[in-house]
Amino acid sequence: MKKLLISVAISLTALSSFAKDGYRIQLKMKDVKDTTVFLCHYYGIANPYKKDSAKLVNGVAEFVSHDSLFAGGIYMVFLPGKNTTFDFLLNNGDNITVTADAATLPKGVVFKNSPENTRFENYVDFLAHYSDGQKALQQQLEHANSLSDTEAVRKKSAVLAKELDEYRMDYTRNYPGTLLSNIFSAMKLPEIPSGDHFLDDGKTKDSTFTYKYYKAHFWDGFNFQDDRLVYTPLFDARLDEYFNKLVLPWPDSVEHEADVLLAKARGTKDIFKYTLWWTTRNVENSKVMGMDEAFVYLVENYYMKGDAFWLKPEELQKYVDRIQKIAPNVLGHIAPQVKLPDLFTGKDDKLSDIASPYTLLLFYSPNCGHCQHEIPLIDSLYNAALKEKGVKIFTVSTEGDEKQNTDFVKKQHMDKWGGANTWDPKNVGNFRSMYDVYSTPTLYILDKNRIIRGKRLDHTNIMNVIQIEERKARDRLLKK
């Protein structure tokens, strides 16, 4: 009797642990030979990741975790060799039984001890009905013979869409705070108020109202305190739409919006981590000129202040090293001094000695194929437009011997650019770190005060930067 009581106590303790730590999933599969099955999850995007594996023996397998930090989310069971999966909802503390038949998947899944998954299966069935209806309407649209036929189909489609929206809203009202409710709320896009909208004068129509309203309410339904939403296939797409389609592509705008979202996610583990990681990667890989300023900002204000808790010290140091190379040459900063020997006189030329409305600072290599293609195009642009504007070009060779460089400069007419042609035969210059020169050609535009106005350019956009700066100067004069 004593042993029985101890056994019962142990069992109760084990069950109670699943009420708060990890999960326990018993899987029962019909008509499947013994094999290994996988528990997979989403992480921000729609591509699943493997989390756990279990042996399916006599049609039964069990996944068990005691991880107290387990968040939950949308998970799936994957059967190798059959390319068969089914999604289900998983929360920290779940102790559920799943019964399925491989021949009918993803249909026919039955859950025990998980009312939310039963409701989720009902939703999946509703989605299938909705999808069938949309396909039928698409076929009708393809065979429409008149505008009235097309309009009739569109009205039917709108009715179906409204039914789906009402289904989700009803569910959210009936089961607030549950995972599926929070998913539905996170998926909901802003509905633009109908009617005309005016500026503050009450007379002029506001042509930007739709954009401003949509952006302002984009995150209304997203719960930034629910880590489970990272483990769904929707967060990455939402971040991408917001930052790459709605936020103005200016460093200060991106920095502000990142601050706002990170403040909303502060206190969470997974939402905060994913938001910080995603925004940092997005600006680091951005093709927008000057966006490296936002990268420096995020590293300085979050990574270097301990918020990148998932990084090892050596991984964090790589970010610090990277911004130390970028920070001196972000747009709007005074260009670091360059002092190197002139290729032809041997005397030191200084970047600060170049007096011109705009200076191009060009790092090149005579052995670089891209340089051999790009520099003749820059020479053509110089003769066609830059010379007339008083632009001078200060060049720095990053490698090669004296003859290679002098021959290259003369062949490409670089000695006619009105600036200076320098090199670094003794490897004493630190221009590589100051200007983050990791490839050639690398080109900067400086104004008359040596302030960096453009970086990592080519012959196609040099004039664009100069014209923008000229327009800004005219606007400043008009305001005086």
Backbone torsions as a table, in degrees:
resi	resn	phi	psi	omega
1	MET	NA	-41.7	-179.9
2	LYS	-62.0	-41.7	179.0
3	LYS	-64.4	-37.6	178.9
4	LEU	-63.6	-43.7	179.2
5	LEU	-63.0	-40.0	178.6
6	ILE	-63.6	-42.3	-180.0
7	SER	-62.0	-44.0	178.9
8	VAL	-63.2	-40.9	-179.9
9	ALA	-63.0	-41.8	178.2
10	ILE	-63.1	-42.5	179.7
11	SER	-62.4	-43.8	179.8
12	LEU	-64.4	-38.4	177.9
13	THR	-63.2	-42.1	179.4
14	ALA	-63.1	-43.7	179.7
15	LEU	-64.8	-40.4	-178.6
16	SER	-66.3	-29.8	179.7
17	SER	-64.6	-31.0	-180.0
18	PHE	-74.7	-10.8	178.3
19	ALA	-75.8	-12.7	-177.9
20	LYS	-140.9	-19.2	-173.4
21	ASP	-126.1	114.6	172.4
22	GLY	75.1	-144.1	-177.1
23	TYR	-158.6	162.6	171.1
24	ARG	-140.2	121.0	-177.1
25	ILE	-125.1	115.4	173.3
26	GLN	-97.2	122.3	-177.2
27	LEU	-108.3	127.6	177.0
28	LYS	-120.4	115.1	-177.1
29	MET	-116.3	129.5	178.5
30	LYS	-85.7	144.3	172.1
31	ASP	57.1	41.3	175.8
32	VAL	-127.7	129.8	178.3
33	LYS	-70.5	162.6	178.4
34	ASP	-56.3	130.3	-177.1
35	THR	-162.2	-179.1	173.6
36	THR	-100.7	129.4	176.7
37	VAL	-112.8	155.6	-174.5
38	PHE	-121.3	141.5	171.2
39	LEU	-99.4	120.7	-176.0
40	CYS	-119.4	160.7	178.4
41	HIS	-143.7	160.3	172.8
42	TYR	-87.3	159.5	173.7
43	TYR	-148.1	85.7	178.8
44	GLY	81.6	-38.8	-176.5
45	ILE	-120.9	176.6	-173.8
46	ALA	-82.7	-2.2	177.3
47	ASN	-87.6	120.6	-176.6
48	PRO	-77.0	152.6	176.4
49	TYR	-117.6	143.6	177.0
50	LYS	-76.3	132.0	178.7
51	LYS	-111.7	-38.2	-171.7
52	ASP	-151.0	160.4	175.6
53	SER	-138.0	158.1	179.2
54	ALA	-153.2	153.4	176.9
55	LYS	-85.0	126.0	175.0
56	LEU	-92.9	109.3	-177.3
57	VAL	-121.2	125.3	-177.9
58	ASN	54.3	35.1	175.7
59	GLY	80.9	9.0	-177.2
60	VAL	-128.8	134.5	175.1
61	ALA	-140.6	159.9	-178.7
62	GLU	-139.9	130.0	172.9
63	PHE	-106.8	129.3	-177.9
64	VAL	-135.6	135.4	173.7
65	SER	-140.7	142.8	176.2
66	HIS	-114.6	23.9	-177.3
67	ASP	-73.7	112.7	-178.0
68	SER	-70.8	-17.1	-179.8
69	LEU	-94.6	4.5	179.4
70	PHE	-60.8	129.9	-174.5
71	ALA	-92.5	-39.2	-172.8
72	GLY	99.2	-174.8	-179.4
73	GLY	145.6	-158.8	174.3
74	ILE	-91.2	120.0	-179.4
75	TYR	-116.9	170.1	178.2
76	MET	-146.7	153.6	172.3
77	VAL	-105.6	130.6	-177.1
78	PHE	-117.6	129.4	177.4
79	LEU	-104.3	110.3	-179.0
80	PRO	-60.1	146.8	176.6
81	GLY	82.7	-16.1	-179.1
82	LYS	-111.8	-10.0	-176.0
83	ASN	48.8	40.1	-175.4
84	THR	-114.7	132.1	177.7
85	THR	-142.5	165.4	167.2
86	PHE	-149.6	141.5	-179.5
87	ASP	-88.7	151.3	172.1
88	PHE	-156.2	168.1	-178.3
89	LEU	-96.3	139.6	-178.7
90	LEU	-136.4	131.0	178.7
91	ASN	-120.5	157.2	175.2
92	ASN	-61.3	127.0	-179.4
93	GLY	97.6	-4.2	-179.2
94	ASP	-66.2	137.1	174.7
95	ASN	-132.4	90.8	-168.7
96	ILE	-125.6	159.5	174.6
97	THR	-118.3	132.6	-178.1
98	VAL	-121.2	125.1	178.0
99	THR	-116.7	130.8	-177.7
100	ALA	-150.5	160.7	176.5
101	ASP	-116.2	118.6	-176.4
102	ALA	-57.3	-28.7	-176.5
103	ALA	-70.8	-22.3	-175.0
104	THR	-113.4	-1.0	-177.5
105	LEU	-59.8	145.8	8.0
106	PRO	-87.4	8.0	179.0
107	LYS	-84.2	161.9	172.4
108	GLY	79.4	16.5	178.6
109	VAL	-80.5	132.9	-178.6
110	VAL	-119.7	133.5	-179.0
111	PHE	-113.6	139.1	174.8
112	LYS	-116.7	136.7	-179.9
113	ASN	67.3	30.5	178.1
114	SER	-151.2	77.4	179.8
115	PRO	-57.0	-33.4	-178.2
116	GLU	-65.3	-37.7	178.4
117	ASN	-71.7	-29.4	174.2
118	THR	-64.5	-41.9	177.0
119	ARG	-67.6	-35.7	178.0
120	PHE	-62.9	-40.9	177.7
121	GLU	-64.1	-37.0	175.7
122	ASN	-62.2	-39.1	178.0
123	TYR	-66.0	-40.9	177.8
124	VAL	-60.2	-41.1	177.2
125	ASP	-63.6	-40.7	178.6
126	PHE	-63.4	-41.0	178.7
127	LEU	-62.1	-39.5	178.4
128	ALA	-61.9	-43.6	177.2
129	HIS	-62.3	-43.2	179.5
130	TYR	-62.1	-44.5	-179.4
131	SER	-62.9	-42.8	177.9
132	ASP	-60.6	-41.4	179.1
133	GLY	-63.6	-40.9	179.5
134	GLN	-67.3	-37.4	177.5
135	LYS	-64.0	-41.8	178.7
136	ALA	-63.0	-40.1	179.1
137	LEU	-68.5	-34.0	177.6
138	GLN	-63.2	-40.4	177.2
139	GLN	-64.5	-40.1	177.3
140	GLN	-63.2	-37.7	-179.7
141	LEU	-65.4	-37.8	179.8
142	GLU	-66.9	-25.3	-178.8
143	HIS	-104.3	10.4	179.6
144	ALA	-66.4	135.3	-176.2
145	ASN	-105.4	-6.8	-178.1
146	SER	-152.5	169.6	177.9
147	LEU	-63.3	-35.5	179.8
148	SER	-67.0	-37.6	176.3
149	ASP	-62.4	-45.2	-179.9
150	THR	-61.9	-43.3	-179.4
151	GLU	-64.8	-37.7	179.2
152	ALA	-63.4	-40.3	179.0
153	VAL	-66.1	-42.3	-179.3
154	ARG	-64.0	-36.7	177.8
155	LYS	-65.3	-40.5	176.9
156	LYS	-63.7	-38.9	178.7
157	SER	-64.4	-39.1	178.9
158	ALA	-65.1	-36.6	177.4
159	VAL	-63.6	-44.5	178.4
160	LEU	-61.7	-44.1	-179.8
161	ALA	-62.1	-37.8	178.6
162	LYS	-66.3	-37.3	177.6
163	GLU	-62.2	-41.6	178.3
164	LEU	-64.5	-43.9	-179.9
165	ASP	-63.3	-41.3	179.7
166	GLU	-67.7	-35.5	177.1
167	TYR	-58.7	-48.1	-178.2
168	ARG	-66.9	-40.9	179.9
169	MET	-65.4	-42.0	178.3
170	ASP	-61.4	-42.2	-180.0
171	TYR	-62.9	-43.5	-178.7
172	THR	-62.9	-38.3	177.9
173	ARG	-68.3	-37.8	-175.7
174	ASN	-80.2	-27.1	-176.5
175	TYR	-133.1	60.9	-176.4
176	PRO	-63.2	143.0	175.8
177	GLY	83.2	-11.6	178.5
178	THR	-74.3	163.2	-177.2
179	LEU	-58.9	-47.6	-177.4
180	LEU	-65.7	-36.8	176.3
181	SER	-61.6	-43.8	-179.9
182	ASN	-68.1	-31.4	175.2
183	ILE	-66.3	-46.5	178.8
184	PHE	-59.6	-44.5	180.0
185	SER	-63.4	-39.5	-179.5
186	ALA	-68.1	-28.8	-179.0
187	MET	-78.7	-20.9	-172.0
188	LYS	-70.7	127.5	178.7
189	LEU	-94.8	153.3	-179.0
190	PRO	-61.3	140.0	174.9
191	GLU	-100.8	119.1	-175.6
192	ILE	-72.6	126.1	177.6
193	PRO	-57.9	137.6	-179.0
194	SER	-75.5	169.1	177.3
195	GLY	94.4	177.1	179.1
196	ASP	-82.6	148.6	179.7
197	HIS	-131.9	137.2	-170.1
198	PHE	-120.9	160.5	174.1
199	LEU	-73.3	-178.3	-175.3
200	ASP	-61.8	-22.1	-179.9
201	ASP	-74.9	-9.3	178.1
202	GLY	76.0	2.1	-176.4
203	LYS	-121.2	-39.8	-175.7
204	THR	-84.6	126.1	179.0
205	LYS	-65.8	138.5	-179.6
206	ASP	-88.9	101.0	-177.1
207	SER	-71.6	-14.4	-178.6
208	THR	-102.7	6.4	-174.9
209	PHE	-57.6	-46.2	-177.4
210	THR	-58.0	-47.3	179.3
211	TYR	-61.6	-48.4	-176.0
212	LYS	-64.4	-42.0	-179.6
213	TYR	-66.3	-45.8	-178.7
214	TYR	-60.0	-45.2	-179.9
215	LYS	-66.5	-43.7	-177.0
216	ALA	-63.8	-28.5	-175.9
217	HIS	-111.2	13.1	-174.3
218	PHE	-60.6	-38.0	-175.4
219	TRP	-102.0	13.7	-174.5
220	ASP	-54.7	-40.5	-174.9
221	GLY	-94.4	0.3	-175.5
222	PHE	-90.6	123.8	-179.5
223	ASN	-90.5	99.1	-177.5
224	PHE	-73.3	0.7	176.0
225	GLN	-103.5	7.6	-179.9
226	ASP	-109.6	98.0	-178.2
227	ASP	-60.1	-22.4	-178.0
228	ARG	-61.4	-26.7	-176.2
229	LEU	-68.8	-20.5	174.1
230	VAL	-66.1	-34.0	-176.3
231	TYR	-90.5	45.2	174.4
232	THR	-137.1	165.6	-177.0
233	PRO	-88.4	25.7	-172.4
234	LEU	-117.1	-21.8	-170.3
235	PHE	-67.7	-43.9	-178.4
236	ASP	-59.5	-45.1	-178.9
237	ALA	-63.9	-36.8	179.0
238	ARG	-66.6	-43.7	177.9
239	LEU	-62.1	-41.1	-178.8
240	ASP	-63.9	-45.5	179.6
241	GLU	-62.7	-42.1	-175.1
242	TYR	-67.9	-54.4	-173.5
243	PHE	-77.1	-31.4	-174.6
244	ASN	-101.0	-5.3	178.3
245	LYS	-128.0	-25.3	-175.4
246	LEU	-108.9	-39.2	-179.5
247	VAL	-77.5	134.7	178.5
248	LEU	-60.9	136.3	-174.8
249	PRO	-78.3	55.9	176.6
250	TRP	-119.8	140.3	-176.6
251	PRO	-53.3	-44.3	-177.0
252	ASP	-66.8	-33.7	177.2
253	SER	-67.3	-44.4	179.7
254	VAL	-64.6	-41.6	178.8
255	GLU	-60.7	-44.7	179.9
256	HIS	-62.4	-46.7	-178.0
257	GLU	-66.2	-36.7	176.5
258	ALA	-63.6	-42.2	177.5
259	ASP	-59.0	-42.9	-178.0
260	VAL	-62.4	-48.6	-177.9
261	LEU	-68.1	-39.4	179.8
262	LEU	-67.1	-31.9	174.9
263	ALA	-65.9	-39.0	177.7
264	LYS	-64.1	-35.3	-175.8
265	ALA	-89.8	-6.2	-177.3
266	ARG	-57.1	133.5	-179.3
267	GLY	101.7	-17.2	175.4
268	THR	-91.9	169.8	177.3
269	LYS	-100.8	-58.8	-171.6
270	ASP	-80.2	-41.9	179.7
271	ILE	-63.3	-45.9	-179.6
272	PHE	-63.2	-45.6	-179.5
273	LYS	-59.6	-48.4	-176.5
274	TYR	-66.0	-40.5	-179.6
275	THR	-63.9	-45.0	-179.9
276	LEU	-67.7	-44.4	179.0
277	TRP	-62.0	-45.1	-175.6
278	TRP	-66.0	-48.3	-177.5
279	THR	-64.4	-36.8	179.0
280	THR	-67.0	-46.3	178.8
281	ARG	-62.8	-38.0	-176.7
282	ASN	-64.4	-44.9	-179.7
283	VAL	-75.2	-31.7	179.1
284	GLU	-64.8	-36.3	-178.0
285	ASN	-95.2	3.0	-176.3
286	SER	-64.5	143.1	174.7
287	LYS	-90.6	-1.6	-179.7
288	VAL	-77.0	126.0	-179.1
289	MET	-60.9	131.9	177.0
290	GLY	89.6	-4.0	-178.0
291	MET	-70.9	-11.9	175.9
292	ASP	-64.5	-20.0	174.4
293	GLU	-61.0	-40.7	178.5
294	ALA	-67.5	-34.7	176.5
295	PHE	-62.1	-46.2	177.6
296	VAL	-59.9	-42.8	-178.8
297	TYR	-60.0	-47.8	-177.7
298	LEU	-65.3	-41.0	179.9
299	VAL	-66.2	-44.3	-178.0
300	GLU	-66.8	-39.4	-171.7
301	ASN	-94.3	-11.0	-179.8
302	TYR	-127.9	-57.9	-177.0
303	TYR	-62.0	-46.8	-176.3
304	MET	-77.8	-4.9	177.4
305	LYS	-108.4	15.6	172.3
306	GLY	91.2	5.8	-176.5
307	ASP	-81.5	-19.2	177.9
308	ALA	-87.1	65.8	-170.6
309	PHE	-65.7	-17.5	-176.2
310	TRP	-84.7	-10.8	-176.1
311	LEU	-87.7	141.3	171.2
312	LYS	-74.5	157.5	-178.1
313	PRO	-53.1	-41.6	-178.9
314	GLU	-69.5	-29.6	176.8
315	GLU	-72.0	-41.8	177.3
316	LEU	-62.3	-38.3	-178.3
317	GLN	-62.8	-31.0	177.9
318	LYS	-63.2	-38.4	176.3
319	TYR	-65.9	-43.1	-179.4
320	VAL	-63.0	-44.9	178.7
321	ASP	-60.6	-38.2	-178.0
322	ARG	-65.7	-45.7	-177.9
323	ILE	-72.5	-24.8	176.2
324	GLN	-65.2	-27.2	175.6
325	LYS	-80.6	-33.8	-174.9
326	ILE	-84.2	-40.3	-170.4
327	ALA	-52.1	-40.9	-177.6
328	PRO	-68.3	-17.7	-173.9
329	ASN	-123.0	30.9	174.9
330	VAL	-76.8	158.2	-179.3
331	LEU	-58.5	140.0	178.4
332	GLY	92.8	-11.3	177.8
333	HIS	-90.9	154.9	173.7
334	ILE	-71.0	132.6	-177.3
335	ALA	-64.5	132.7	176.6
336	PRO	-59.4	148.5	-179.5
337	GLN	-65.9	141.1	172.3
338	VAL	-122.3	124.5	180.0
339	LYS	-133.8	107.2	-174.6
340	LEU	-142.6	160.4	180.0
341	PRO	-67.1	141.0	174.0
342	ASP	-72.4	137.8	-178.0
343	LEU	-60.5	-30.6	-171.4
344	PHE	-103.4	-31.4	-177.7
345	THR	-104.6	-22.4	-177.4
346	GLY	81.5	-11.1	178.0
347	LYS	-79.6	152.6	-179.2
348	ASP	-69.1	131.7	169.7
349	ASP	-105.8	137.9	178.7
350	LYS	-114.6	138.2	178.1
351	LEU	-58.6	-36.8	-177.1
352	SER	-68.3	-14.6	179.5
353	ASP	-83.5	-11.2	179.3
354	ILE	-76.6	119.0	179.4
355	ALA	-108.6	111.2	-179.7
356	SER	-165.1	157.7	177.7
357	PRO	-58.3	-38.6	177.5
358	TYR	-141.3	142.3	176.7
359	THR	-122.2	130.4	170.9
360	LEU	-92.9	128.0	175.5
361	LEU	-106.2	111.8	-171.8
362	LEU	-117.0	120.9	172.9
363	PHE	-101.3	128.0	-174.8
364	TYR	-144.8	171.9	172.1
365	SER	-135.0	134.5	179.0
366	PRO	-66.5	-16.5	-179.3
367	ASN	-97.2	3.2	-174.7
368	CYS	-88.8	120.3	-179.9
369	GLY	-60.7	-40.2	179.5
370	HIS	-64.8	-37.7	177.8
371	CYS	-64.4	-41.8	-180.0
372	GLN	-62.4	-26.7	176.7
373	HIS	-86.1	-42.2	-170.9
374	GLU	-79.6	-39.4	-172.9
375	ILE	-64.8	-39.4	173.5
376	PRO	-59.5	-32.7	178.2
377	LEU	-70.8	-36.2	175.5
378	ILE	-66.9	-38.4	178.0
379	ASP	-62.2	-42.0	178.1
380	SER	-62.9	-41.9	178.5
381	LEU	-65.3	-38.7	179.3
382	TYR	-59.9	-47.5	-178.3
383	ASN	-70.7	-30.8	-176.8
384	ALA	-82.0	-33.1	-171.9
385	ALA	-145.0	-40.0	-171.7
386	LEU	-69.3	-41.5	-178.2
387	LYS	-60.6	-40.9	180.0
388	GLU	-62.4	-30.6	-180.0
389	LYS	-86.9	3.1	178.2
390	GLY	80.6	16.0	-179.1
391	VAL	-72.0	137.0	173.7
392	LYS	-119.4	155.7	-175.0
393	ILE	-123.8	123.5	177.7
394	PHE	-103.6	115.3	-175.8
395	THR	-107.9	147.6	178.0
396	VAL	-131.9	119.5	175.0
397	SER	-83.2	132.2	-176.5
398	THR	-93.0	-11.1	179.8
399	GLU	-165.6	177.0	178.4
400	GLY	96.9	155.1	179.4
401	ASP	-84.3	178.4	-173.6
402	GLU	-61.0	-46.0	-177.8
403	LYS	-65.0	-42.7	178.5
404	GLN	-56.3	-43.8	-175.7
405	ASN	-73.6	-45.0	-179.8
406	THR	-64.9	-39.9	177.5
407	ASP	-62.4	-42.0	-178.3
408	PHE	-66.0	-44.4	-178.6
409	VAL	-61.9	-43.4	179.8
410	LYS	-68.1	-42.3	-179.4
411	LYS	-62.1	-38.2	-177.2
412	GLN	-92.1	5.6	178.2
413	HIS	62.9	23.9	-178.7
414	MET	-69.2	-21.3	177.7
415	ASP	-75.3	-3.2	179.8
416	LYS	-102.9	9.5	-172.5
417	TRP	-89.1	2.2	172.8
418	GLY	77.2	6.2	-178.6
419	GLY	-113.8	-113.0	179.5
420	ALA	-152.0	152.1	176.6
421	ASN	-122.3	110.8	-173.9
422	THR	-120.1	166.8	174.4
423	TRP	-150.1	179.1	-174.0
424	ASP	-134.0	69.8	-173.1
425	PRO	-64.2	-25.8	-177.5
426	LYS	-101.4	5.3	178.6
427	ASN	53.7	46.6	179.9
428	VAL	-105.6	-13.7	-179.7
429	GLY	-76.4	148.1	178.0
430	ASN	-110.5	29.4	-177.3
431	PHE	-63.9	-28.6	-178.6
432	ARG	-62.2	-43.3	179.6
433	SER	-77.3	-38.2	-177.7
434	MET	-66.2	-33.8	-176.4
435	TYR	-115.4	11.9	175.5
436	ASP	51.7	50.2	-177.8
437	VAL	-88.0	95.3	178.2
438	TYR	-111.4	-3.2	175.5
439	SER	-155.5	163.9	178.2
440	THR	-129.1	151.3	-2.9
441	PRO	-77.8	148.1	172.7
442	THR	-120.6	127.6	-171.0
443	LEU	-129.3	131.1	176.1
444	TYR	-118.8	152.9	170.9
445	ILE	-116.9	127.6	178.6
446	LEU	-116.1	145.4	175.7
447	ASP	-86.4	-172.0	-174.8
448	LYS	-64.1	-21.3	178.4
449	ASN	-96.5	11.8	-179.6
450	ARG	63.7	26.5	173.3
451	ILE	-84.7	134.5	-177.4
452	ILE	-72.1	121.0	179.7
453	ARG	-112.4	-16.3	178.3
454	GLY	-155.9	150.3	-178.6
455	LYS	-149.7	154.7	179.4
456	ARG	51.1	52.6	-177.2
457	LEU	-101.8	176.4	169.0
458	ASP	-140.2	-174.3	-173.8
459	HIS	-63.5	-19.3	-175.3
460	THR	-78.5	-22.3	-174.1
461	ASN	-124.6	5.5	177.8
462	ILE	-60.0	-49.0	-178.3
463	MET	-65.6	-31.9	178.3
464	ASN	-60.2	-44.2	-179.4
465	VAL	-64.8	-44.7	-179.8
466	ILE	-62.7	-42.2	179.5
467	GLN	-65.1	-38.2	177.2
468	ILE	-63.3	-43.9	179.7
469	GLU	-65.6	-37.7	177.5
470	GLU	-65.2	-39.9	178.6
471	ARG	-65.6	-40.0	177.0
472	LYS	-61.6	-40.8	-179.8
473	ALA	-64.0	-41.5	177.7
474	ARG	-63.5	-41.3	179.9
475	ASP	-63.3	-38.3	178.9
476	ARG	-65.3	-37.9	178.3
477	LEU	-66.3	-39.6	-179.6
478	LEU	-66.0	-30.0	-178.5
479	LYS	-77.3	-18.6	-179.0
480	LYS	-74.1	NA	NA
